[in-house]
Amino acid sequence: RPIFTADREHIHHKLLQHGMTHRQVVILLYGVSAVFAMLSLFLLWPTGSSLGLVLAVLGIGIWIGVQHLGYLEFGELARVAHRTLDQPQIFVNNMAIRRAIEELKVARDYEQVRRILTAAFDSNDFDSFELRHDGPTLELVPSDTSVSRRAHAFRWSKAGVPKALDASAVWTLALNLLSSSNHRCGILTVYRLYSSRDLQLDINLLTSSFPTALADALDRTLAHQLQVIPLPDSDTSLVAAQAG
């Protein structure tokens, strides 16, 4: 917004929004100005102790004032500063996703695709994922019958995270898997438990090239592959893995 454009972000507007009257705002601003004027007198003959005292009082006063006024810009600056401190871990997690993208491009079979996904998400901030895909994948043959079923899902969770997550305790990100040949072959849903800790990952990596690389890998590895796995339960339609 241009600096000469009128708005309601001035200090007196903020104080009025906090329930103060115009008279109270004027008295408060005059009082703050008087305090700053008195502090400036110490700087006429500065010494080490007086200079430190003035700077400390100014710093504390400005910090308290900014917190109470609620300027959004300062909140965003604090978030950026905190994000900068987390950058080393973000770099590690981003590299895990980039490495997975490159490995998916040369994956030879479906089992390798699953291992790549597990390794990528085991090192980042997501707690679980579910891969649902179309076409022939795994043929599940119950041990007590000759009837076969096809599973179209693979789910993984970190150690200590329950396989059945409470929907109210997690947020999800669903990625449509569209291959480079414009073939929709499934969906990857990632889950993260609600936390006050910021996500240590560049989400753009998951929403741009990663879904395409995964879709291409599924198209390539499932085209001529059908794996048979004996299962004791004939009603099973989901292959699940739990990290150890």
PyMOL commands that set and color helices and strands:
alter all, ss='L'
color gray80, all
select helices_A, chain A and resi 11-17+22-42+48-69+72-85+87-104+110-122+167-169+203-207+209-222
alter helices_A, ss='H'
color red, helices_A
select strands_A, chain A and resi 128-133+138-142+149-151+153-157+170-178+184-193+227-231+239-242
alter strands_A, ss='S'
color yellow, strands_A
deselect
rebuild
show_as cartoon
